[in-house]
């Protein structure tokens, strides 16, 4: 049940980012939003640890701010894999990645252990 909630919250966060950030566009419906949420979850589960491991020197030099670039790269990769999602550039992908990270941080603050 917790996995389904994460998928739904990732989809809601992506929809909210598309509504609030002018460089991110969403044209899909609710079902496709769940697919996008699942894809973001899989990318965070499989690709993010590899990117984080490969970028340890940059993370140390930038005191962790390179995570913004990693989150942006994951959103840009989702843009490449999803037909109904369009990100206008890598800076918008970084902004969207920051939005998704803050959204998830706020949601996790209200989550029970």
N, C-alpha and C positions, 0 to 999 in steps of 0.2 A: 504494500500500500504506500509505503514511503517513496518508492521509486516512481510510482504514478504521480504522486504529489509533486515530486521534483520536475517531472516532465511537464506537468501543467504549469508550474511556476516558471520554468524556463520559457515556455511558450508565451505566457503573460508578459514576462520581462522583455522578450523580443518584440511583442506587439506594442508595449509601452515605449520601447526605444524608437520604434518606427513612427509612433505618434508624436514623440517629443523632439526627436532629432531630425532636422530636415535632410540630412544626407543618407538616411536609412529609409528604405521603402519596402512596404509589405503589401502584397496583392492577393494573398491566399485567404482561405476560409479557416474555420475553427479546426477542422480535422487536419488540415495541412499545418496549422500552428502546433498541434500536438506532435506531428512528425518532426517539425523543426525543433521543438523542445527536446525530443528524444535524440535528434542528431547532435544538438549542442551538448547534451549530457554525455553521449558517446565520445564526442571530441574532447570534452573535458576529462573523461576517464582514461582515454587511450593516448591521445596526441599531446595533451598538455604536460604530462610528466616527462615525456621524451624531450619536448621543447625546453622545459625547465632544466632538465639535466644538461642539455647541450649549451644552455646559456648561463650556467653558473658564474663564469667570470664577469659577464655583463651585469648580472644581478648583483654581484658583490660591488662592482665599481659604481653602479647607479643606486646603491642602497635599496634595491628591490623595485625601483621604478620601472625596470624593464618588464615587469609583469604586465604593465599596461600594453606594451608592444605584443607580448605573448597573447593576451586576451584579444587584442585587435586582430592578430593573425588567425586566431581560431574563428572569430566572427567573419573574417574575410574568406576563410576556407569554407565556412557554412554558406556564404554567398555563392561560392563557386559550385557547391553541391546542391543548392536549393534554387529551383527555377523562379519561385515567387518572391524571393528575397533579393534586394539589390542595394549594395553599398556603393556610394559614389566615389570613394577613394579610401586610401589606407588611413588617413587622418580621421575620417568618419568612422572607420572600423575601430580605431583606437578609442574614439569617444564612445562608440556603442559598447565596446568591451568594458570600458570604465563604468558605463551605466549599468550593464548586466552584473558586474562585480558588486557595485554598491547595492543594487536591488537584492541580490542574493545575500549580501551581508545583513541587510535590514530584515529580510525574511528569516534568516537563521537566528537573529537576535530574539525573535518572538517564538521560536521553535522550542518545544519541550525536549528534554534529553530522553 
